[in-house]
């Protein structure tokens, strides 16, 4: 794939601020999240390159972040359902501190606990496959520079699929804070 992908994790939303695992809950950005979205928009504007498309998850925290970027760059936002966050199943809406109560096979990466086995949750394997499918769908496009605004787990699986790491290496090698930008490029492969 001869393309640069700029992965952007959405700004802080209400669930992030409360320490809640949101998964596919559809909460808006906080005031801090709006500031973060504005800051990342200016950061991307500073790249001084032409972005072909801004893609966003359908969830409002990602859409709000993407819209802030689009406003600064003078672009439209294309909603892509493949960018939606991993389904957290039984952990949706639970406190981050409750992960071990509802899941097994957890992996701690630098103090961030990733759950592997929770009732009705989308597996990392399935999220990785969804990320690979998304990247495959872009292969025939004329895009050179793509912005994807999404969520932590799908972003790290997109990175893992882009570099063909596999989902486990993706968890161990990639962490994205709110409103962070991660550039994927064949040159950095």
C-alpha positions in Angstrom: 0.0 0.0 0.0 1.6 3.2 -1.2 -0.3 5.4 1.2 0.3 7.4 4.4 -2.4 7.0 7.0 -2.7 9.4 9.9 -4.5 7.6 12.7 -6.2 10.0 15.1 -7.7 8.9 18.4 -10.7 11.1 19.3 -10.5 13.7 22.0 -11.6 13.0 25.6 -15.3 12.1 25.9 -17.6 12.0 28.9 -16.9 8.3 29.5 -13.1 8.7 29.3 -13.3 11.5 31.9 -15.3 9.3 34.2 -13.0 6.3 33.8 -15.8 4.3 32.1 -15.2 1.7 29.3 -17.3 3.2 26.6 -16.7 0.8 23.7 -19.6 1.6 21.4 -21.5 3.9 23.8 -22.1 7.2 22.0 -21.0 10.0 24.4 -19.9 13.5 23.3 -16.5 15.1 23.8 -15.9 17.0 27.0 -14.7 20.7 26.9 -11.2 19.3 27.2 -11.9 16.9 24.3 -13.0 19.8 22.1 -9.8 21.6 23.0 -7.8 18.5 22.1 -9.6 18.1 18.8 -8.8 21.7 17.9 -5.2 21.2 18.8 -4.8 18.0 16.7 -6.5 19.8 13.8 -3.8 22.5 14.0 -1.1 19.8 14.3 -2.4 18.1 11.1 -2.6 21.5 9.3 1.0 22.0 10.2 2.0 18.9 8.2 1.6 21.1 5.1 0.4 18.3 2.9 -2.8 17.7 1.0 -5.0 15.1 2.7 -7.2 13.2 0.3 -9.9 12.1 2.7 -10.9 12.4 6.4 -12.6 9.2 7.5 -14.4 8.9 10.8 -16.1 6.3 13.0 -19.8 7.0 13.2 -19.6 7.5 17.0 -20.0 11.2 17.9 -16.7 11.5 19.9 -14.8 10.6 16.7 -17.1 12.5 14.4 -16.7 15.7 16.6 -12.9 15.3 16.4 -13.0 14.6 12.7 -15.3 17.7 12.1 -12.8 19.9 14.0 -10.0 18.6 11.7 -12.2 19.0 8.6 -13.1 22.6 9.4 -9.4 23.5 9.7 -8.4 21.6 6.6 -11.4 22.6 4.5 -12.5 19.0 3.8 -15.6 16.9 4.3 -15.8 13.9 6.7 -16.6 10.4 5.3 -18.2 8.2 7.9 -16.9 4.6 7.7 -18.5 2.0 10.0 -15.3 -0.2 9.9 -13.7 2.5 12.2 -16.2 2.0 15.0 -14.7 1.0 18.3 -14.4 -2.6 19.4 -17.6 -3.9 21.0 -16.8 -4.3 24.8 -19.7 -6.6 25.5 -20.4 -6.9 29.2 -17.7 -4.4 30.0 -19.5 -1.6 28.1 -20.4 1.1 30.5 -18.3 -0.4 33.4 -15.5 1.3 35.2 -12.0 0.6 34.0 -11.3 -0.7 37.5 -13.9 -3.4 36.9 -12.0 -5.1 34.0 -10.8 -8.0 36.1 -14.2 -8.7 37.5 -15.7 -9.3 34.1 -12.9 -10.7 32.0 -10.0 -13.2 31.8 -6.7 -13.4 29.9 -6.0 -9.7 30.5 -2.7 -8.1 29.3 -1.1 -5.2 31.1 0.9 -2.9 28.8 2.6 -0.1 30.7 -0.2 0.2 33.2 -3.1 -0.1 30.7 -5.1 -3.2 31.1 -6.4 -4.8 27.8 -9.1 -7.4 28.3 -9.2 -10.4 26.0 -12.1 -12.5 27.2 -15.3 -10.7 28.2 -18.8 -12.0 27.6 -20.2 -10.7 24.2 -17.1 -8.6 23.5 -15.5 -8.4 20.1 -12.2 -10.2 20.2 -9.0 -8.5 19.2 -8.7 -11.1 16.4 -12.0 -10.0 15.0 -11.0 -6.3 15.4 -7.7 -7.0 13.6 -9.6 -8.7 10.8 -11.9 -5.7 10.5 -8.9 -3.4 10.3 -7.2 -5.6 7.7 -10.4 -5.5 5.6 -10.5 -1.7 5.8 -6.9 -1.4 4.7 -7.6 -3.9 1.8 -10.6 -1.8 0.7 -8.2 1.2 0.3 -5.7 -0.5 -1.9 -7.4 0.4 -5.2 -8.0 4.0 -4.3 -6.0 7.0 -5.5 -5.4 8.2 -1.9 -1.9 9.2 -0.8 -2.6 10.8 2.5 -5.6 9.6 4.6 -6.8 10.7 8.0 -8.7 8.1 10.0 -10.4 9.3 13.2 -11.4 6.5 15.5 -10.8 4.8 18.8 -7.9 3.3 20.7 -8.5 -0.4 20.1 -9.4 -0.2 16.4 -6.5 2.3 15.8 -4.0 -0.1 17.3 -5.4 -3.0 15.2 -5.1 -0.8 12.1 -1.5 -0.2 12.9 -0.9 -3.9 13.5 -2.6 -4.9 10.2 -0.7 -2.1 8.3 2.6 -3.5 9.5 1.4 -7.1 9.5 2.3 -7.6 13.2 -0.7 -9.6 14.3 -3.1 -8.5 17.0 -1.0 -9.5 20.0 2.0 -7.6 18.9 -0.3 -4.7 18.1 -1.5 -4.6 21.7 2.1 -4.7 23.0 3.5 -2.1 20.6 0.8 0.5 20.2 -0.8 2.8 22.7 -2.8 5.9 21.8 -3.8 8.7 24.1 -6.8 10.9 23.4 -6.3 13.2 20.5 -2.9 11.7 19.5 -1.8 11.2 15.9 0.0 8.1 14.7 1.4 8.2 11.1 1.6 4.9 9.3 3.9 4.8 6.3 5.6 2.2 4.2 8.8 4.2 4.7 8.5 3.5 8.5 7.8 -0.2 8.0 
